[in-house]
Amino acid sequence: MSVVLEIPDQVAHAIRLPASDQQQALMTELAVALYARGILSFGKARELTKLNRIEFGRLLGRREIPRHYTEQDLEDDIAYARGQ
């Protein structure tokens, strides 16, 4: 499934970016906003931006958006690393 967002022409023309950069910039803004609200996981938000883990983490840091990482996440990561 994919979702298509329609942005009115007058709004698209008001975005102060070259047309060639608009789609990626909007996807990045959407991903960051959804991650910050807890709607998307780090991995899925990163996937939406097409950035690697380090780049996306740095982007969140520059915007002062805290990582959502719980004790359960840590336990899951340790179990995964152990092959469990």
Sequence and secondary structure as in RCSB ss.txt:
>XXXX:A:sequence
MSVVLEIPDQVAHAIRLPASDQQQALMTELAVALYARGILSFGKARELTKLNRIEFGRLLGRREIPRHYTEQDLE
DDIAYARGQ
>XXXX:A:secstr
        HHHHHHSSS HHHHHHHHHHHHHHHHHHTTSS HHHHHHHHT  HHHHHHHHHHTT      HHHHH
HHHHHHTT 
